[in-house]
């Protein structure tokens, strides 16, 4: 059998175009993270900075070639340990007032005053029988009275000289303390150098000693008894009153200094007076 003859009809076929270089470049750019727009890039997983789940885009270059600005995570450099602030005049004044106040109201000074006061009282106690023996008619009593009076002088004279030396030191410390306080006026720094406990230690016992001396001296002076030991009792009363007066003067003077520091400055008073005028 022969095949049917007739016109041969062939189906058209479409040729598949080969990828060009531009298309290849676009595929490569999309694979590398470029979205096809010139100058704009999208961060990919390759831009990870090492922290899981957090990625940062690279800093875009600025115009003129300026260095990139630091990112938010860049912490400023921490100051070194040895960088201390420069001392100010207020700090020096506070430290000086603290040292001077501690020296002026030192515990050893009040104890030294009480010890010397006790030694003077011992001397006056020895002087009472000394005066009685000296006024006696017998020779032995006069010699014994002389010995008691010498012992009394050995106790009283060095103690009085030591007290006088201590008073001289207190005057120098007081002047230095007041001069240093007059340099400025800072009420907020008073708690840093104020010593209220030491001031009370000077005030309260001194008040007791002064009152005891006044009572003893007044009762002795007003009594009708007039014996040979009368001057020695008056001496004891005077010693107690003097010791109490020294302690109270120091405490009151210190409290006045603190009160003046806590009050308004002289400049504020002048401004207030000018405003009133």
Beta strands, then each sheet from edge to edge (+ up, - down):
end
